[in-house]
Amino acid sequence: MKNLKIKNLDEKDIENLEQIKIIELEEMKIQDLKILKIKIETAIKNIEK
């Protein structure tokens, strides 16, 4: 069943899927950076104490 869906995708659908994938990866990077920022801020606060 899944194979049929993949075969029915046209070029535009494939481009859209690639865009979605890129956006998801970017969002994951942003989340990772936010977590890293919080960790760094926490570390700095702990050093200042």
C-alpha positions in Angstrom: 0.0 0.0 0.0 2.7 2.5 0.9 4.6 1.7 -2.3 1.6 2.8 -4.3 1.4 6.1 -2.5 5.1 6.7 -3.2 4.7 5.9 -6.9 1.8 8.4 -7.2 3.8 11.3 -5.9 4.6 13.8 -8.6 7.7 16.1 -8.6 5.9 18.9 -6.8 4.9 16.5 -3.9 8.5 15.3 -3.7 9.7 18.9 -3.5 7.2 19.7 -0.8 8.3 16.6 1.2 11.9 17.7 0.9 11.0 21.2 2.1 9.1 19.8 5.1 12.1 17.6 5.9 14.4 20.6 5.7 12.1 22.7 7.9 11.9 19.8 10.5 15.7 19.6 10.6 16.0 23.4 11.0 13.5 23.3 13.9 15.4 20.4 15.5 18.6 22.5 15.3 16.9 25.5 16.8 15.6 23.4 19.7 19.1 22.0 20.2 20.5 25.5 20.3 17.9 26.7 22.8 18.7 23.7 25.1 22.4 24.5 24.7 21.8 28.1 25.5 20.0 27.2 28.7 22.7 24.8 29.7 25.4 27.5 29.2 23.4 30.1 31.1 22.9 27.7 34.0 26.6 26.9 34.0 27.5 30.6 34.1 25.1 31.2 37.0 26.6 28.3 38.9 30.1 29.6 38.3 29.1 33.1 39.5 27.7 31.7 42.8 
